[in-house]
Amino acid sequence: MSGVRVAAIIPARMASSRFPGKPLLEVAGLPMVEHVRRRVLRCQRFHEVVVATCDAEIAEAVAAYGGKCLMTSPAHPAATDRVSEAMRQVDCTHVVNVQGDEILVLPDDLETMARAMEVEPSVPAWNAVARIETVAELADASIVKCVVSVSGRILFCSRNLLHLAGGLAADFGPVRKVLGILGYRRDFLERYGELARTPLERAESIDQSRVIEHDVMLRAVEFSKGYPGINEPREVELVDAYLHEDALQQAVLREILS
């Protein structure tokens, strides 16, 4: 849509509570954050792609590969707060926040996100979701889950929804896996930091809960598959298996390494 300028911002920091230093974890010869940046660059709908960080080590690594990095405050309580600060230095009407640990994100899925934002530019916020594949995922605390309404609005998020397993449909609907790719209108993201942190956000460290609890529309955008990110050391082996065994992931990896 004319007038819509979508920028992609990749927040990354060294002080992850579950896996310190993970943005610079080397995978197939590249730091994880560089894998993410190169995948984002392959989506042609973004007017700009930048990494937002408070760590000089990350900024230096991104610059070494020719990428653009914006320095932000180390005091942000959540990744969305970091993205909000970085956005003030970017010319855009909308922002896609691609978390720096989404190492398997597909460019085609990012295209789906950008198109959804262009079609409904008045929506304040979007979040990528994907189908739950196993009962075990409902209880995996590293995977945030959500409940999606019939109109596509995200109603609730939690890290553990195992208690719902017995009553869900075969495809686990209306529960979906929440992915670390979020979209925002610029004017909403500008005031995001003014919203008070909320009880559910604090309880489970889920950024999306602040949006939902303040009655802001959070639109679900379904991706083709819910590939894992690297939130904990145990997930490194899982991601490596996808990169070596999944044909689609192998093809993207060849492209970003070429």
C-alpha positions as CSV (number, residue, x, y, z in Angstrom):
1,M,0.0,0.0,0.0
2,S,1.3,3.5,-0.9
3,G,2.7,5.4,2.1
4,V,3.5,2.3,4.2
5,R,7.2,2.1,4.9
6,V,8.1,-1.0,6.9
7,A,11.5,-1.2,8.7
8,A,12.9,-4.4,10.3
9,I,14.7,-4.0,13.6
10,I,16.5,-6.9,15.2
11,P,17.0,-6.5,19.0
12,A,20.0,-8.3,20.4
13,R,21.9,-8.2,23.7
14,M,24.6,-10.2,25.4
15,A,23.0,-10.4,28.8
16,S,20.3,-13.0,28.1
17,S,19.2,-14.6,31.4
18,R,18.8,-18.1,29.9
19,F,21.8,-18.0,27.4
20,P,24.3,-15.2,28.0
21,G,26.2,-14.1,24.8
22,K,23.9,-16.0,22.4
23,P,23.7,-13.3,19.7
24,L,27.4,-14.0,18.9
25,L,27.1,-17.8,19.1
26,E,28.8,-19.2,16.0
27,V,26.5,-21.3,13.8
28,A,27.7,-22.6,10.4
29,G,30.5,-20.0,10.4
30,L,28.4,-16.9,11.3
31,P,27.2,-15.3,14.5
32,M,23.6,-16.0,15.2
33,V,22.6,-12.3,14.9
34,E,24.2,-12.2,11.4
35,H,22.2,-15.3,10.3
36,V,19.0,-13.4,11.3
37,R,20.1,-10.2,9.6
38,R,20.9,-11.9,6.4
39,R,17.5,-13.7,6.4
40,V,15.7,-10.5,7.0
41,L,17.6,-8.8,4.2
42,R,16.2,-11.4,1.8
43,C,12.7,-10.1,2.3
44,Q,12.3,-7.4,-0.3
45,R,9.5,-5.5,1.5
46,F,11.6,-3.8,4.2
47,H,12.8,-0.3,3.5
48,E,15.5,-0.6,6.1
49,V,17.1,-3.4,8.2
50,V,19.0,-2.6,11.4
51,V,20.2,-4.3,14.5
52,A,19.5,-2.6,17.9
53,T,21.8,-3.4,20.8
54,C,23.4,-2.0,23.9
55,D,26.6,-4.0,23.5
56,A,29.7,-2.9,21.6
57,E,30.6,-6.5,20.8
58,I,27.4,-7.0,18.9
59,A,27.7,-3.7,17.1
60,E,31.3,-4.5,16.1
61,A,30.3,-8.0,14.8
62,V,27.4,-6.5,12.7
63,A,29.6,-3.8,11.3
64,A,32.3,-6.3,10.3
65,Y,29.7,-7.9,8.0
66,G,28.6,-4.5,6.6
67,G,25.4,-4.3,8.6
68,K,23.9,-1.3,10.3
69,C,23.6,-1.2,14.0
70,L,21.9,1.3,16.3
71,M,23.1,1.7,19.9
72,T,20.4,1.7,22.6
73,S,20.1,2.0,26.4
74,P,21.1,-1.0,28.5
75,A,18.2,-0.3,30.9
76,H,15.4,-1.6,28.7
77,P,13.2,-4.2,30.5
78,A,12.1,-5.9,27.3
79,A,13.1,-6.2,23.6
80,T,10.2,-4.2,22.5
81,D,11.4,-1.2,24.5
82,R,14.8,-1.5,22.7
83,V,13.1,-1.6,19.4
84,S,11.0,1.4,20.3
85,E,14.1,3.5,21.1
86,A,15.9,2.4,17.9
87,M,12.9,3.2,15.7
88,R,13.2,6.9,16.6
89,Q,16.3,6.9,14.4
90,V,14.6,5.1,11.4
91,D,12.4,6.6,8.7
92,C,9.3,4.3,8.7
93,T,5.6,4.1,9.3
94,H,5.6,0.5,10.6
95,V,8.2,-1.7,12.3
96,V,8.8,-5.5,12.3
97,N,10.7,-6.6,15.4
98,V,12.6,-9.8,14.4
99,Q,14.1,-11.2,17.6
100,G,17.8,-11.8,17.3
101,D,17.4,-15.5,18.3
102,E,15.0,-16.3,15.4
103,I,17.8,-18.0,13.4
104,L,15.5,-20.1,11.3
105,V,13.0,-17.4,10.2
106,L,12.1,-17.7,6.5
107,P,12.2,-14.7,4.2
108,D,8.9,-15.8,2.7
109,D,7.2,-15.8,6.1
110,L,8.6,-12.3,6.7
111,E,7.0,-11.4,3.4
112,T,3.7,-12.6,4.8
113,M,4.1,-10.4,7.8
114,A,4.9,-7.3,5.8
115,R,1.9,-7.9,3.5
116,A,-0.5,-8.3,6.4
117,M,0.7,-4.9,7.7
118,E,0.3,-3.3,4.3
119,V,-3.3,-4.6,4.0
120,E,-4.3,-3.4,7.5
121,P,-2.1,-0.5,8.3
122,S,-4.4,0.9,10.9
123,V,-3.9,-2.2,13.2
124,P,-1.6,-1.2,16.1
125,A,0.3,-4.5,16.5
126,W,0.8,-7.9,14.9
127,N,2.5,-11.2,16.0
128,A,3.7,-14.1,14.0
129,V,2.2,-17.5,15.1
130,A,2.4,-21.1,13.9
131,R,0.7,-24.3,14.6
132,I,1.5,-26.4,17.7
133,E,2.9,-29.8,16.5
134,T,3.1,-31.8,19.7
135,V,1.5,-32.0,23.2
136,A,5.0,-31.5,24.7
137,E,5.2,-28.0,23.1
138,L,2.2,-26.9,25.2
139,A,4.3,-27.3,28.4
140,D,7.7,-26.2,27.0
141,A,8.5,-22.9,28.8
142,S,10.8,-21.7,26.0
143,I,7.9,-21.7,23.6
144,V,5.3,-18.9,24.3
145,K,1.8,-20.0,23.4
146,C,-1.3,-17.9,22.6
147,V,-5.1,-18.2,22.2
148,V,-6.4,-16.7,18.9
149,S,-10.0,-15.6,18.4
150,V,-12.0,-16.4,15.3
151,S,-11.3,-12.9,13.9
152,G,-7.5,-13.5,14.3
153,R,-7.0,-11.4,17.5
154,I,-4.5,-12.8,20.1
155,L,-6.4,-12.9,23.4
156,F,-3.9,-14.4,25.9
157,C,-0.3,-15.6,26.1
158,S,1.4,-18.1,28.4
159,R,4.4,-20.4,28.6
160,N,2.4,-23.4,29.8
161,L,-1.0,-24.4,28.4
162,L,-0.7,-28.1,29.0
163,H,-3.8,-28.2,31.1
164,L,-5.8,-27.4,27.9
165,A,-4.5,-30.4,26.0
166,G,-7.4,-32.7,26.6
167,G,-10.0,-30.3,25.3
168,L,-8.3,-29.0,22.2
169,A,-8.9,-29.8,18.6
170,A,-6.6,-32.2,16.7
171,D,-4.5,-29.3,15.4
172,F,-4.5,-27.8,19.0
173,G,-6.6,-24.8,17.8
174,P,-7.3,-22.1,18.9
175,V,-3.9,-22.3,20.6
176,R,-0.9,-21.3,18.5
177,K,2.8,-21.0,19.0
178,V,4.0,-17.4,19.4
179,L,7.1,-16.6,17.3
180,G,9.6,-13.8,18.0
181,I,8.5,-11.7,15.1
182,L,6.2,-8.8,15.9
183,G,4.9,-5.8,14.0
184,Y,3.9,-2.4,15.1
185,R,2.5,0.9,13.8
186,R,5.0,3.6,14.5
187,D,2.6,5.7,16.6
188,F,1.8,2.8,18.8
189,L,5.4,1.8,19.3
190,E,6.2,5.4,20.2
191,R,3.9,5.2,23.2
192,Y,4.6,1.5,24.1
193,G,7.2,2.6,26.6
194,E,4.6,4.7,28.4
195,L,2.4,1.7,29.1
196,A,2.9,0.4,32.6
197,R,4.4,-3.1,32.8
198,T,1.5,-5.5,33.6
199,P,1.0,-8.4,36.0
200,L,1.0,-11.1,33.4
201,E,4.0,-9.6,31.6
202,R,6.0,-9.6,34.8
203,A,4.8,-13.1,35.8
204,E,6.0,-14.9,32.6
205,S,8.3,-12.3,30.9
206,I,6.2,-12.1,27.8
207,D,6.2,-8.7,26.0
208,Q,2.9,-9.4,24.3
209,S,1.1,-9.5,27.6
210,R,1.6,-5.8,28.1
211,V,-0.1,-5.1,24.7
212,I,-3.0,-7.4,25.5
213,E,-3.6,-6.3,29.0
214,H,-3.8,-2.6,27.9
215,D,-6.6,-3.6,25.5
216,V,-4.5,-3.0,22.3
217,M,-5.4,-5.1,19.3
218,L,-2.7,-7.7,18.6
219,R,-3.3,-9.4,15.3
220,A,-2.1,-13.0,14.6
221,V,-0.2,-13.6,11.4
222,E,0.2,-17.3,10.7
223,F,3.6,-18.5,9.4
224,S,4.2,-21.6,7.4
225,K,6.0,-23.4,10.3
226,G,7.1,-22.6,13.9
227,Y,10.8,-23.2,13.6
228,P,12.6,-23.0,16.9
229,G,14.9,-20.1,17.9
230,I,17.8,-20.4,20.3
231,N,16.7,-19.3,23.7
232,E,18.6,-22.0,25.7
233,P,21.8,-24.0,25.1
234,R,19.7,-27.2,24.6
235,E,18.2,-25.7,21.5
236,V,21.5,-25.3,19.6
237,E,21.5,-28.9,18.6
238,L,17.9,-28.8,17.5
239,V,18.5,-25.8,15.3
240,D,21.7,-27.4,13.9
241,A,19.6,-30.5,12.9
242,Y,17.1,-28.3,11.0
243,L,19.9,-26.6,9.1
244,H,21.4,-29.9,8.0
245,E,18.2,-32.0,7.5
246,D,15.4,-29.6,6.5
247,A,15.5,-29.0,2.7
248,L,14.0,-25.5,2.9
249,Q,16.4,-24.5,5.7
250,Q,19.4,-25.9,3.7
251,A,18.4,-23.8,0.7
252,V,18.2,-20.6,2.7
253,L,21.5,-21.4,4.5
254,R,23.2,-21.8,1.1
255,E,21.8,-18.4,0.0
256,I,23.0,-16.5,3.0
257,L,26.4,-18.1,3.0
258,S,27.0,-17.5,-0.7
